[in-house]
């Protein structure tokens, strides 16, 4: 079974109720649409207090190339434009909407009719994706049109679709693939046309055999698309790890996948591309896993962007009495929430409710020099050293030790027998070094 060679771990899967069908979240009475829910510059509002908006209407435009348009997921009235808490725990500009009814923009095709004909050329496809505010739905929320715009000195040779979903607990991509396989496959076809490649590999972990069987069958109808079954191993869904697992190629330190001729897109992004290009539907909703060991019935739910997390928790019967922490995302890379009124954003893949017994950090002990964090690091770094450098503010040394290669996967933290907060310090160091590099340039 194919996989990457350096590091990685095999945590328990905890794919609770993975086969549970996708439910639709009810509309909230009030929504909060963050203007900074993608990589790059926050979007600029094009509406004002008191404006009436429809579902799918542009409410904030991209500020520059690396930014993303934002559309209203609801119909109603703009209440205000001011800062609101986001998943990071910081306040960022947002548009508040009083939700009234569910009136959609007339340009959006709401029918269930499948459309497998696309006459647009590459530039038109990329423009359509940009106009509809599509971003990567695998976590980083990088604007998709940027990834598809290949630099003049580079050439895309192959497209890789990330259908791994290696984070424990999360099953939203799994259910989306079962439900929308045909649309996803045509979205992949559109992506191939956008970047001008003739070959695509869909990487799926072997623990999703029904999805592998389905996509192998669907792939027979499309020229150049194949499915590769991958070993269950975290972080198999990391962009660089996925490339190595499927192609046997390694992306050099400081380089991007396109530097070796590869473009990687998430499977949910492929579906969003289908909806944007074929249905003229902006990215206004996504499938989210709401899960936790103490929940009676975890669910996968289709929720509009801007829906408060409190509304999703109501769908699973409220918070269990033993709740200790609530995490947006998965247990490895997710972020703990400080407020349940924080809204769903484009990059939200899950909502994890962790019991008190599992959420309390154990006492930190001295490093034993066991090297488990080094062996687990999929990027070949030395997490124990990076933590020490961050503690002593040795930023130049951190950069030389390739801190910017860290993918913040949490493998080091998971394996440390001394309970050292390795990931916390590495994240802090990485953010600081990134700011210093930006200021120098």
N, C-alpha and C positions, 0 to 999 in steps of 0.2 A: 504494500500500500504506500502511495506517494506521500511524502511530507518534507518539511524543511530539516536541515541537518543540525543547526546550532540551537541549543537551548530548548525552551518550551516545557510545559507541564501538562498533566492530565487530571484536572480537577473533576470532582463529581459533576455530572451533567445537570441534574435537577430540572430536567425539562418537564415540569409539572403540567399535566393536562395539555400536552403538546398537540393532541388531536382535536382539541376543542375548537369548534368553528368560530369564525370571526363575527363578533357582535358589533352593532353600531351604537356609539355613544350618543346620548341625548344632547340637544343643544343647551348650552348654559344660558343663564339670564344676562350675564355680562362676560365679555371676553377681553383678554389682554394680548395684543399682538406685538411681540418684541421686534424692534428694528435692528437688532444685532443677533440674529439667529443663524448666521452663516460666517464662514471665514472671510476676512477682509473688512472693508469699511461698512459701518451701519448704513442701512437704507435711509433715504431722505423722504419725509412725509410729503404726499401730494394732496392730502385732505386736511381739513381744519375742523375745529370744534363745531358741532351742530350739523355737519354734512351727513346726508343719507347715503348709505353704501349698499351694494348688492354682493352676493356671493361671487367671488372671482374677479371683482373689480380691483384694479391697481390702486393701492393706498400708500405705497412708498416705493420710490424708484432707486435702482442701484446707484451708488456713489462711486463711479469709476469702474474699471474693468474687473477687479477682484472685489465684487460685491454682488448683491442679488436683489431682484425685484421682490416685493412682498404684496400679496393680494389678500383681500378680505375673505376669510373663511365663512363669514356670516353676513346676513342682511340686517340692517339696523341703523343706528345713529351714532356718530362719533361723539363720545362723551368728553374725552380730553386726550391730550398728548403730553405725557409726562413720564418721569422715571418709574420703573417697576422692578421688583426683584426678579432675577432669572435663576436658572439652575445652578449658576456658579456662586450664588449667594450675594452677588453685587447688584446694584441698581443700574439699569440701562434704559434709554428712551424706549417708549412703547406707545402704541395707539390703543386706547380703551374704547370698546364698542358696547353699547346697549343693544342686545340682540332682540330683533323684532321679526318674527316670521322666518321664512327661508326662501327668499326671492333670489334667483340666480341670474347672472349676466347672460343675455340672450346669445352671445357668441359661443357659449360652451355647449357641446353636444352631450346631453345627459342620457341619451338612449343607451341601451345595453348592446346595440348592434356592433359587432366586431368590424373594424376597418383595417384591412391588410393591404392597402394600396397607398403608396407614398410617392408623389411625383416631385417632391422638393429635392434640391441639390444639397451638397454639404453645408454651404454657407447659410442657406435658408433654414436648414434643420437646426444648426447651432443658434441662429438668431431666435428661432421659435422657442428653443429650450431656455435661452436667456430671458426672453420676454415673459415666459411662464414661471420664472423664478425657481427653476429646478436646481437643487443642490444634492451633493452626495448624501445618501441616507444611511451610510454605514457608521456614522459617528462624527467625522470631522466637519461635515456640512460644507465642504469646499464647493464653490459654484461650478456646476457641471459644464457650463459653456467654456469656462477657462481651461478645464482639463481636455476638452475636445478641440480647442484651438491649438494646433500643433505648431511650435516655433519653426521658422523657415529653415533653420539649420538642423532640424530633427526630422525623423520619419517614423511614423507609426507602422509597425509590422504585424502586430497581433493585439487583439482585445481579450482581456481576461475579465470574466464576470465573477464577482465575489458572492457566492451563494453558500458560504460556509456557516455563518452564524455560530461561532465557536464559544461565545460567552455563555456560561452556565445560566440556566433559568429562561433565557430569551428564546421565544418560538414564533415571533411575529413574521419573520422572513419565511419560515417553514410553512406557515399557514397561507401566506400570500402566494407562495409558489404552487401550492396545491390548488388554490382557488383561481389564480390568474395566470396559469402557465402559458396559454396561447398568447395573451397580451404581452407577457414578459419576453417571450421568444421574438415577437415582432419588434418590441422595443430594442432588443439586442440587434436585430437586423438594421434598425434605424441608426443605432450607434455605430455599427460597422460602416454604414454609408457615410456617416458624419466624419469619421476619421480616415476613411479610405483604406480599410483593411479587408482582407479576404478570409481571414481565419479568426475564430473565437473559441476560447476554452472556458467552459463553465465549471468552476471548482466547487464541489459539494462534498461535505464530510460523509463518511461511510455510515454514520448513525442515522442518516436520512434516506434509507433505501427506497422508500416509496417515491420520494422526490426524484432520486436518481433514475429510477425506472421511468417515471413520467417524462422527465426532460430528455432522456435518451430517445424515447419514442417521438417526442415533439421535434427533436433535432434532426430527425431523418427527413423532415420536410424543408429544411433550410440548408443551403449550400455553405460549407465551411464552418459550421458550428458543431462542436463536440463536447461531451461531458467527461470530466475526470473525477473519479471517486478518490477522496483523500482520507488519510488516517485521522481519527479523532485525536486532536492535539491542540492545545492552546498556546500561542495565538495564531492558529492556522489562518484566520481571517485577516491578519496583518498584511498590508499591501506587499511589502517586500518578502514576507514569508510565503505568501500565496504564489508570488512569481517564481520563487525557488522551488516550491512544491510542484507546480504544474509544468514549468519549463526547464528547471535545473539551472536557471541563470540567477546570479546575485547582483543586486543593485549596489554599486560602489558607494562608500561612505560619502555623504554630502551630495549625492546625485539623486535624480528622480527616475521613476520607471521609464519615462519617455527617452531618457538617455541611453537605454538599451532597447528601444523600439517597442515598448509596451505601454498600453493604456489600460487602467483598471477601473471598473465601475461596479458598484454594488447592485445586487439583483433587484432591490426595491427601487433603486434609481432607474433601472431599465423600465420598470413598470411606469414610473412617473414620466419618463420620456415618451412612452407610448401614449399616455393620456394627454401630454402637452402637445405633441405633434399631430396625433390622430383625432383627438377630441377637443383640442383648444382649451384644455383644462389646466389652470395653474396648480402649483403645489400648495394645496390648502388643507389637506388631510393626510393621515398616514396610519398604518396599523401599529399598535403598541401592545406589548405584553404587560399585563398587570398581574403580578405573581408574588408568592411568598409561601413558606412552609406552613404558616399558621392560618392561611386563608382557606376557607372551605372549598372554594372553587375558583382558582386562578383563570383568567380569561385573556384572549386576544381581542382587542377592540379597535375598530376604525374610529378615530377621533379627529375632530377638526383642530387645526393649529390654533392656539389661543385658549383652548379649553383648560380651566384650572385643574390641577391634579386632584383636588378635592372631589371633583365630579367623577373622576375615574374610580376613586376609592369607594364612592357610594355604590358603584356597580358591583363591587365584590362584597358588599355587606358592611362596609365601614372598616375601620382599623381594629385588628385584634387587640385584646387587652395586653398581650405580652409584647406589643410593638416597641422596638428599641431604636430603630433607624429606618428612614425611608430614602431610597436611593433612586435617582433618575438615571436609568440605564441598567447595566448589569453589575454584578458584584465585583468584577475585576477592574473595570474602567469607569464605572458610574460615579456620580457625585451625590453626596448626601444633601437632602433638601432641608432648608431652615424654615420653610413656610409652605403649607399645602395649597395656597392660592397662587403659587408659581405656575405659569402656563406651559402647556405643551408647545414645543418648538419643532421646526422641521427635522432636527436631528434626534428627537426623542424616540428611542427604540423600546424602552421598557420602564416600568415602575415597580421596584422591588421593595417589599415590606419585610424587614429583617427583625427577628425576635430579639429581645433584650440579651438572652444568653449568647447570641451569636454576634451582637453588635458592640459589645464591650471589648476594648482593646486590652490585651494581656500586658503584664508588667514588662517594660523594656529592660533587657539585660545587655551586658557587654558582648561585643562581637567575639565569637570564638574562632574566627578565621577558618570556618569550615568550608568556605568557597561554594556553598550551595547556591547563593545568589548569582555567582559567576556562571556556574553550570546551567542555571535556569534562564539566563538572559538570552533572548533570541537574537539580540543585536551584537553579542560578543563583548559587552561592556563589563565593567567592574563596579557594580552598584555600591558595595561597601565603601569603596574609595570615593565615589562620587558623593556619597552622603557626607563623608568626612570633609571633603573639599567644600561642600555647601555650608557645613557647620562653621568653617573658618573663612568663609567668603573669598575663597581662592578661585575667582571667576576665570582668569586667564588659563589656569591649569585645567579647569573643568572643560573649557573649550578644546584644549589640546587632547583631553581624554575622550573626545567625541560625544559630549553630552547631548548635542543636537541630534544625534542618531537615535536617542532613546524614544521609543514609541509609547511609553507610559502604560505598558500592558499589565504591570503589577506582579509579574512572575517572581521577582526578587522578594517582594513583601510576602507572597504566599509561601515561599520556601524557607524563609528565615526562622531558625529555631529559637533565636533570641528576641523575636518580636520587635525588631528594630524598624522604625518608620522610614524605611529606605525610599519608598515611592514618594512620600511627602517631601523629603529633602531633595530628591532628584527633580521632582516637578518644580520646586522652588528655584533650584539652581538653573534648570533649563529656561524657565521664564526670565530669570535675571540676565542670563547670558544672551538670550534672544533680544532683550531690550538694549543691552550694551552694543551688540552687533548692529542693530538698527540705527542707533544713535551715531555710531562711527560712520556708517554708510550714508 
